[in-house]
Amino acid sequence: MKTLIATLVSLALAAPALAADPTEQEALKQRIDELNEELEYLSERLDKAERHTATDRIQLTGDFRVRAHTLHYQDVTWSPAMLVDFDDFGAKAISGQLGDPNNPDSPLGAMMAANPVLAQAFMSGQLQGVMPMMLAPKQTYDVNNDVLYNTRLRLNLNAKVWDNVSFAGRLTMYKNWGDSTGVQVFDSWRSFTMDGTNSGNTSGDWLRVERAYFDWKEIAGSQFYLSIGRRPSTYGPPTQYRENELRGGTPSGHLVNFNFDGATLGYRLGEITGVEGQVLRFCYGQGFESQWGNGEMYGGIVTKDTHLAGFNIDALNDGTHFLQLTLFGAKDVNDGFKGLMAFPTQLAGIFAPTMYQDLQKFDDFNFVTRVQPSNVIGDMYLGGVGYAYEGDSGWVGFASLGWTRTESNGNAGLFGGMMADARFEAALNADGSEILMVPVAAQDPGDHNGYGIYTGFQIPTSGGKFGLEYNYGSEYWTPFTQAQDDPIGSKLATRGHVGEAYYIFDINPKMFIKLAGLYYDYEYSGSGTPVGAPQKVDDLLAGSAFSMLPVVDTAYDINATLALKF
């Protein structure tokens, strides 16, 4: 570059001396034109180098997925009821606390007039102790969604901050075709959009920050590393095989598929023990913030922050064998999370009759409301061990065993306590004009252990791979996998059986087609939530058990995927 500039300067100085000779003038002009072209070429190369240096600060990659489902639910049952303490109700009625039963304008008289069957059963002495009070007639029906399309876009951001410090993030858009409302009608716990499940819940045509964290490795020259931020806590092993991806998250995907904010302090044990890939991690996070933004200034808040902590150990990870151990706990679990939902008209008819009168005039409207928990209901503990084998030929086999434990403190909200239904008692509203049924405690609270198994294999075939998976969850099985993006609900949270078969056809190393089918056979209600007592699905179908939300007996999802990476 210096030589080129010196040549141009020399030619500029020599130009007056050559001006008198036409031949020399033409030669000089030609030489200057050639040098200008060379200068433009070098300038363009320098601009590209500068741009490359700037973009090297952040490396952008991503993946794009389009999927078509056909979803079918058999024997969906809605049989809502609440457990009412009728001994308490009778004592209050006799003492006159609820008004004169013979006066139709009193709270008790109005309630008896509106519920003549309930009034007759109560007056005849049939309602004693704690018994279910039916809120609506039992219904059983099938639901078919013949075609559901959705699109998922994920953008990965990676940057090298320093020699041993890096940043990683992921932005995610996940939406159903023809739907960007971002809020679903509350008909199951999987429809409740919240901080921990947004990445796996179709929430509209905008990008959400699924991950954002830094890694600080080899701290002070040691084998310790520290990572803080929105954690890579989704799509962990062995769920990456059905996703046709590399390992996507740190913790066991059988136990955790849930976004949360926190920190990890790790130590690479393999450098000491000589066992390849051996890493010990202590993880801490916060799953729920109770005080900030919840109206605490009014003084009526009874919830607490939910904190999670535990250990995750990669005992072996040599590229062929993978062995992982997980153990963690969640303290001060509440009866829900902050989030948004479209309030179902059906529940308005039960709990808000005055509002329901107006809602009937707008039967195609649902109002969107911000909801939050009302009570701390107990603590939870989760543990598990998982093993995977990856053969040189492409054959993969894995098995995972998980354990969950819930410890109730006896509290309950509208939908129940920790693995227990709520017990309701009668009380007057603020102006004494209406009887309300208020949840006061959990009915038959206790400690409960659940277990789950997850196993499968994948074999190479002509042009791709074929896989079979099976998982089972017991009555009290309650993992943190609610962000798994199965539209029927997280298959790994199912209290019952799920079988899945799939074939993946590799179009090229960056693009594939997947054909899959999942079949769910639920044994108990409440999959994916610790709130409320699990009920046998057979008892719900028979009418001897009740559930505030619809319960599915069996379901299947047949889907086709086209995915690419860039």
C-alpha positions in Angstrom: 0.0 0.0 0.0 2.9 2.4 0.8 4.5 1.6 -2.5 1.3 2.3 -4.4 0.9 5.7 -2.7 4.6 6.6 -3.3 4.2 5.8 -7.0 1.1 7.9 -7.3 2.9 10.9 -5.7 5.9 10.5 -8.0 3.7 10.4 -11.0 1.9 13.5 -9.8 5.2 15.4 -9.4 6.4 14.2 -12.8 3.2 15.2 -14.6 4.2 18.8 -15.5 7.5 17.7 -17.0 5.7 15.2 -19.3 2.8 17.5 -20.2 4.5 18.7 -23.5 4.8 15.2 -25.0 1.5 13.8 -26.2 2.8 10.2 -26.3 4.1 10.5 -22.7 0.8 12.0 -21.6 -1.2 9.0 -22.9 1.2 6.6 -21.2 0.9 8.6 -18.0 -2.9 8.6 -18.1 -3.0 4.8 -18.8 -0.7 4.2 -15.8 -2.8 6.4 -13.5 -6.0 4.5 -14.5 -4.3 1.2 -13.8 -3.2 2.4 -10.4 -6.7 3.7 -9.6 -8.1 0.3 -10.3 -5.6 -1.3 -8.1 -6.3 1.2 -5.3 -10.1 0.5 -5.5 -9.4 -3.3 -5.3 -7.2 -2.9 -2.2 -9.7 -0.5 -0.6 -12.5 -3.1 -1.1 -10.3 -5.8 0.5 -9.6 -3.6 3.5 -13.3 -2.9 3.9 -14.1 -6.6 3.9 -11.4 -7.2 6.5 -12.8 -4.5 8.7 -16.4 -5.9 8.4 -15.1 -9.4 9.2 -13.3 -8.2 12.3 -16.5 -6.5 13.5 -18.8 -9.5 12.9 -16.3 -11.9 14.5 -17.3 -10.3 17.8 -20.7 -12.1 17.6 -21.2 -15.3 15.7 -24.8 -15.8 14.5 -26.2 -19.2 13.7 -29.6 -20.7 14.0 -32.2 -23.3 13.1 -35.6 -23.2 11.5 -38.4 -25.8 11.9 -41.8 -26.2 10.3 -44.1 -28.9 11.7 -47.5 -30.2 10.9 -49.5 -32.1 13.5 -52.8 -34.0 13.6 -54.0 -34.2 17.2 -56.7 -36.4 18.6 -58.0 -36.7 22.2 -60.3 -39.5 23.3 -62.7 -39.5 26.3 -61.9 -36.0 27.5 -63.9 -35.6 30.8 -64.8 -32.5 32.6 -66.5 -33.1 35.9 -65.7 -30.1 38.2 -66.4 -30.3 41.9 -64.9 -28.8 45.1 -64.5 -30.5 48.5 -66.7 -28.6 50.9 -66.6 -28.9 54.7 -70.4 -29.4 55.2 -70.0 -29.7 59.0 -68.5 -26.2 59.1 -71.3 -25.1 56.7 -74.0 -26.5 58.9 -72.6 -24.9 62.0 -72.4 -21.5 60.4 -75.9 -21.9 59.0 -77.4 -22.9 62.3 -75.7 -20.0 64.1 -77.1 -17.5 61.6 -73.7 -16.4 60.3 -74.9 -17.0 56.7 -78.3 -15.4 57.0 -81.9 -16.7 57.3 -82.5 -19.8 55.1 -86.2 -19.0 54.8 -85.5 -15.5 53.5 -84.8 -15.6 49.8 -83.1 -12.2 50.0 -80.5 -13.4 52.5 -77.2 -15.0 51.4 -78.2 -18.5 52.6 -81.7 -18.2 51.3 -80.5 -17.1 47.8 -78.0 -20.0 47.7 -80.7 -22.5 48.6 -83.1 -21.2 46.0 -80.4 -21.3 43.3 -79.4 -24.9 44.2 -82.6 -26.8 45.2 -81.0 -30.2 44.9 -78.1 -29.2 47.1 -80.5 -27.6 49.6 -82.7 -30.8 49.8 -79.6 -33.0 50.3 -78.3 -30.7 53.0 -81.6 -30.5 54.8 -82.1 -34.3 54.7 -78.7 -34.8 56.4 -77.0 -36.4 53.4 -74.2 -33.9 53.3 -71.9 -34.3 56.3 -68.1 -34.0 56.8 -66.0 -33.1 53.8 -67.7 -34.1 50.5 -67.5 -33.1 46.9 -70.0 -30.5 45.7 -70.6 -30.8 42.0 -70.2 -27.5 40.1 -71.4 -28.7 36.6 -72.7 -31.9 35.1 -70.1 -34.4 34.0 -69.3 -34.3 30.3 -67.2 -36.8 28.2 -66.3 -36.1 24.6 -63.6 -36.4 22.0 -61.6 -33.5 20.6 -59.9 -33.6 17.2 -57.5 -31.1 15.7 -57.0 -32.5 12.3 -54.3 -30.0 11.2 -52.1 -27.9 13.4 -49.1 -26.1 11.8 -46.4 -24.4 13.7 -43.0 -22.7 13.0 -40.0 -22.3 15.3 -37.1 -20.0 14.7 -34.0 -20.0 17.0 -31.1 -17.6 16.6 -27.9 -18.5 18.5 -25.6 -15.7 19.6 -22.0 -16.5 20.5 -19.1 -14.2 21.3 -15.6 -14.6 22.7 -15.2 -12.0 25.3 -11.6 -12.9 26.4 -9.3 -15.9 26.3 -11.3 -17.7 29.0 -14.6 -15.8 28.9 -17.5 -16.3 26.4 -21.1 -15.3 26.0 -23.9 -17.4 24.6 -27.6 -16.5 23.9 -30.6 -17.9 22.1 -33.6 -16.0 20.8 -36.7 -18.0 20.0 -39.9 -17.5 18.0 -42.4 -20.3 18.2 -45.9 -19.8 16.8 -48.9 -21.6 15.4 -49.9 -20.7 11.9 -52.7 -18.1 12.0 -52.2 -17.3 15.7 -50.0 -14.7 17.3 -52.2 -13.9 20.3 -49.6 -15.4 22.6 -52.2 -16.4 25.2 -54.2 -19.6 25.4 -57.6 -20.3 27.0 -56.8 -22.0 30.4 -58.0 -25.6 29.9 -54.9 -27.3 31.2 -51.7 -26.5 33.1 -49.7 -26.8 29.8 -51.8 -23.9 28.4 -50.6 -21.5 31.0 -47.9 -19.3 29.5 -45.2 -18.3 32.0 -41.6 -17.4 32.3 -40.3 -21.0 32.5 -42.3 -22.4 29.6 -42.4 -19.6 27.0 -39.7 -21.2 24.8 -41.7 -24.4 24.4 -45.2 -22.8 24.2 -46.5 -21.3 21.0 -46.6 -17.7 22.0 -46.7 -15.6 18.9 -44.5 -14.0 16.2 -41.9 -12.3 18.4 -38.5 -13.3 19.6 -38.0 -14.2 23.2 -34.8 -14.5 25.1 -34.6 -18.2 25.8 -30.9 -18.2 26.9 -28.4 -15.5 27.8 -25.4 -16.3 30.0 -21.6 -16.1 30.2 -19.0 -18.8 30.8 -15.8 -17.9 32.8 -13.5 -20.9 32.4 -10.2 -21.9 34.1 -10.7 -19.3 36.8 -7.2 -18.3 38.2 -5.7 -21.2 36.2 -7.8 -23.8 38.0 -10.4 -26.3 36.6 -13.3 -24.2 38.1 -15.7 -22.4 35.8 -18.6 -20.1 36.6 -21.7 -19.4 34.4 -24.4 -16.9 35.3 -27.6 -15.8 33.4 -30.7 -17.4 31.8 -29.6 -21.0 31.8 -29.2 -23.7 29.1 -31.7 -25.8 31.0 -33.8 -27.2 28.1 -33.3 -30.1 25.7 -30.9 -31.9 27.9 -29.8 -35.6 27.6 -31.2 -37.9 26.3 -33.9 -35.8 24.6 -31.5 -34.6 22.0 -31.9 -37.8 20.0 -35.6 -37.3 19.2 -34.7 -33.7 18.3 -31.9 -34.8 15.9 -29.5 -32.4 17.6 -26.4 -32.4 19.8 -26.9 -32.2 23.5 -28.9 -29.0 24.0 -28.9 -28.4 27.8 -27.0 -29.3 30.9 -29.4 -31.1 33.2 -31.2 -34.4 32.5 -34.0 -33.7 30.0 -36.0 -36.5 31.8 -36.2 -34.3 34.9 -35.7 -30.7 33.7 -36.9 -28.9 30.5 -37.7 -25.5 32.0 -36.3 -22.0 31.6 -34.9 -20.3 34.7 -32.4 -17.7 35.7 -29.4 -18.7 37.9 -25.8 -19.7 38.1 -23.6 -22.8 37.8 -20.2 -23.4 39.5 -18.5 -26.3 37.9 -15.3 -28.2 38.2 -13.7 -30.4 35.6 -13.0 -33.5 37.6 -11.7 -35.4 34.6 -8.4 -33.5 34.8 -7.8 -35.1 38.2 -9.5 -38.5 38.0 -8.5 -39.2 34.4 -12.1 -40.0 33.5 -12.9 -38.3 30.2 -15.6 -35.7 30.3 -16.2 -35.9 34.1 -17.7 -32.7 35.4 -19.2 -31.7 38.7 -21.7 -28.8 38.7 -23.5 -27.0 41.5 -26.5 -25.2 40.1 -28.6 -22.5 41.7 -31.5 -20.6 40.3 -34.8 -18.8 41.0 -37.9 -20.2 39.5 -40.4 -17.6 40.8 -40.1 -14.0 42.1 -43.0 -13.3 44.5 -42.6 -9.8 45.9 -41.6 -7.5 43.0 -44.6 -6.5 40.9 -47.2 -8.5 42.8 -48.8 -5.7 44.7 -46.9 -6.3 47.9 -47.3 -2.7 48.9 -50.9 -3.5 49.7 -49.7 -5.9 52.4 -51.7 -9.0 51.4 -49.0 -11.2 49.8 -48.5 -14.7 51.2 -46.3 -16.2 48.5 -42.5 -16.6 48.6 -39.7 -16.7 46.1 -39.0 -20.2 44.7 -35.3 -21.1 44.8 -33.8 -24.2 43.2 -30.4 -25.7 44.0 -28.6 -29.0 43.4 -25.9 -31.0 41.7 -25.5 -32.3 38.2 -22.6 -34.7 37.6 -21.4 -36.0 34.2 -19.7 -39.1 35.6 -18.6 -40.2 32.2 -18.7 -38.6 28.8 -16.2 -40.1 26.3 -18.2 -39.8 23.1 -19.4 -43.4 23.3 -20.6 -43.8 26.9 -22.5 -41.1 28.8 -23.5 -41.4 32.5 -25.2 -38.5 34.3 -26.4 -38.1 37.9 -28.8 -35.4 39.0 -30.2 -34.2 42.4 -31.8 -30.9 43.2 -34.6 -29.4 45.2 -37.1 -26.5 44.9 -37.9 -24.7 48.1 -41.1 -22.7 48.7 -43.1 -23.9 45.7 -46.3 -21.9 45.1 -49.6 -23.0 43.8 -48.7 -21.6 40.3 -46.6 -19.0 38.6 -47.0 -15.5 37.3 -48.3 -15.5 33.8 -51.1 -14.8 31.3 -54.1 -16.8 30.3 -57.4 -16.2 28.6 -60.0 -16.8 31.3 -62.4 -19.6 30.2 -66.1 -18.7 30.2 -66.9 -22.1 31.7 -65.1 -21.2 35.0 -66.8 -17.8 35.0 -70.1 -19.6 35.1 -69.0 -21.5 38.3 -67.0 -18.9 40.2 -68.2 -15.5 38.9 -71.9 -15.7 38.2 -72.3 -11.9 38.1 -69.6 -11.5 35.5 -70.9 -14.6 33.7 -74.1 -12.8 33.0 -72.2 -10.2 30.9 -69.9 -12.8 29.3 -72.9 -14.6 27.9 -73.6 -11.6 25.7 -70.1 -12.0 24.2 -69.7 -15.7 23.8 -66.8 -15.4 21.4 -64.8 -13.2 23.8 -62.3 -14.2 26.5 -60.6 -11.6 28.6 -56.8 -12.0 29.1 -55.7 -11.7 32.7 -52.5 -11.8 34.6 -52.6 -14.4 37.2 -50.3 -15.3 40.2 -50.2 -17.9 42.9 -52.0 -17.4 46.2 -50.1 -19.7 48.6 -46.8 -21.4 49.3 -47.7 -25.1 49.3 -44.5 -27.0 50.1 -41.2 -28.2 48.8 -40.1 -30.5 46.0 -37.0 -32.8 45.3 -35.9 -34.5 42.1 -33.2 -37.0 41.3 -32.2 -39.3 38.6 -29.6 -41.3 36.8 -29.3 -41.6 33.0 -27.1 -43.6 30.7 -26.6 -43.4 26.9 -24.5 -45.4 24.5 -23.5 -44.1 21.0 -21.9 -46.7 18.8 -19.5 -46.1 15.9 -22.1 -47.4 13.5 -24.6 -44.7 14.6 -26.6 -47.0 16.9 -27.9 -45.2 20.0 -29.5 -46.6 23.1 -30.4 -44.9 26.4 -32.2 -45.4 29.7 -33.1 -42.9 32.4 -34.7 -43.4 35.9 -36.1 -40.4 37.7 -37.5 -39.8 41.2 -39.6 -36.9 42.5 -40.8 -36.1 46.0 -43.3 -33.6 47.2 -43.6 -32.4 50.8 -46.8 -30.5 51.5 -47.1 -27.8 54.2 -50.9 -28.1 54.3 -51.7 -24.9 52.4 -53.9 -24.7 49.3 -55.2 -22.3 46.7 -58.2 -22.5 44.4 -56.9 -25.5 42.5 -55.4 -27.3 45.5 -52.2 -27.8 47.5 -49.1 -29.9 47.0 -50.5 -33.1 45.6 -53.7 -32.5 47.5 -57.1 -31.0 46.7 -58.3 -27.9 48.5 -60.9 -28.0 51.3 -63.4 -25.2 51.0 -65.4 -23.5 53.7 -68.4 -21.1 53.4 -67.8 -17.4 54.1 -69.6 -14.2 53.3 -68.2 -11.7 50.8 -67.0 -8.2 51.9 -70.5 -6.6 51.9 -72.2 -9.7 53.4 -74.5 -10.2 50.4 -73.2 -13.5 49.0 -71.8 -16.8 50.2 -68.4 -17.6 48.9 -66.6 -21.0 49.0 -63.0 -20.2 50.2 -60.1 -22.6 50.0 -58.7 -22.9 53.6 -56.3 -25.8 53.6 -55.2 -28.9 51.7 -57.3 -32.0 52.2 -55.2 -35.0 53.4 -51.8 -33.4 52.8 -48.7 -35.5 53.0 -45.4 -36.4 51.4 -45.5 -38.3 48.2 -42.8 -40.1 46.1 -43.1 -40.5 42.3 -40.9 -42.2 39.7 -40.5 -42.2 36.0 -38.7 -44.3 33.4 -37.5 -43.2 30.0 -35.8 -45.5 27.5 -35.3 -45.7 23.8 -33.0 -46.5 20.9 -32.1 -45.1 17.5 -30.6 -47.1 14.6 -29.1 -45.9 11.3 -31.1 -46.7 8.2 -30.8 -46.0 4.5 -30.7 -42.2 4.3 -31.4 -41.5 7.9 -32.3 -43.1 11.2 -35.2 -44.8 13.0 -36.1 -44.4 16.6 -38.4 -45.9 19.3 -39.0 -44.4 22.7 -41.1 -45.2 25.7 -41.7 -43.4 29.0 -43.9 -44.0 32.1 -44.7 -41.8 35.0 -46.4 -43.0 38.3 -49.2 -41.4 40.2 -47.1 -38.7 41.9 -44.5 -38.3 39.1 -43.8 -34.5 38.8 -40.7 -33.4 36.8 -39.9 -29.9 35.6 -40.4 -30.6 31.9 -43.2 -28.2 31.2 -41.2 -26.3 28.4 -41.0 -29.4 26.3 -42.8 -28.4 23.1 -45.1 -31.4 22.6 -48.5 -29.8 21.9 -50.5 -32.4 23.8 -48.2 -31.8 26.7 -44.7 -32.8 27.8 -44.6 -36.5 27.2 -42.0 -36.9 29.9 -44.3 -35.3 32.5 -47.1 -37.8 31.7 -48.6 -39.8 34.6 -49.1 -42.9 32.5 -47.6 -44.4 29.4 -46.3 -42.7 26.2 -44.8 -44.5 23.2 -43.1 -42.7 20.3 -41.8 -43.9 16.9 -40.0 -41.7 14.4 -38.0 -41.8 11.2 -35.5 -39.1 10.3 -34.5 -38.7 6.7 -31.3 -36.6 6.2 -31.6 -34.4 3.1 -28.1 -33.1 3.7 -26.0 -32.4 6.7 -27.9 -29.2 7.5 -31.5 -30.3 6.6 -33.8 -33.2 7.5 -37.3 -34.5 7.4 -38.8 -36.3 10.4 -42.0 -38.3 10.5 -43.2 -39.2 14.0 -46.1 -40.6 16.0 -46.8 -40.3 19.8 -49.5 -42.2 21.8 -50.5 -41.1 25.3 -52.3 -43.3 27.7 -52.9 -41.3 30.9 -53.5 -43.2 34.2 -53.8 -40.2 36.5 -54.8 -36.5 36.1 -52.6 -33.5 36.7 -49.6 -34.4 34.5 -47.1 -31.6 34.7 -48.2 -29.9 37.9 -47.8 -30.5 41.6 -51.1 -28.7 42.4 -54.0 -30.9 43.2 -54.5 -34.5 44.1 -54.0 -36.9 41.1 -57.2 -38.7 40.3 -57.5 -42.0 38.4 -58.7 -41.4 34.9 -60.9 -44.5 35.1 -62.6 -43.0 38.2 -63.2 -39.7 36.4 -64.8 -41.6 33.5 -67.0 -43.5 36.0 -68.1 -40.3 37.7 -66.6 -41.3 41.1 -63.8 -38.7 41.0 -63.7 -35.0 40.0 -61.4 -32.5 38.4 -61.5 -28.7 38.0 -59.9 -28.9 34.6 -60.6 -31.3 31.7 -58.8 -34.6 31.9 -57.7 -36.7 28.9 -57.9 -40.5 28.8 -55.8 -41.2 25.7 -54.4 -39.1 22.9 -52.2 -39.3 19.8 -50.1 -36.9 17.8 -49.0 -37.7 14.3 -46.6 -35.1 12.9 -44.2 -34.3 10.1 -41.2 -32.0 10.4 -38.9 -30.1 8.0 -35.9 -28.6 9.7 -32.7 -26.9 8.7 -29.7 -25.3 10.4 -27.8 -22.3 9.2 
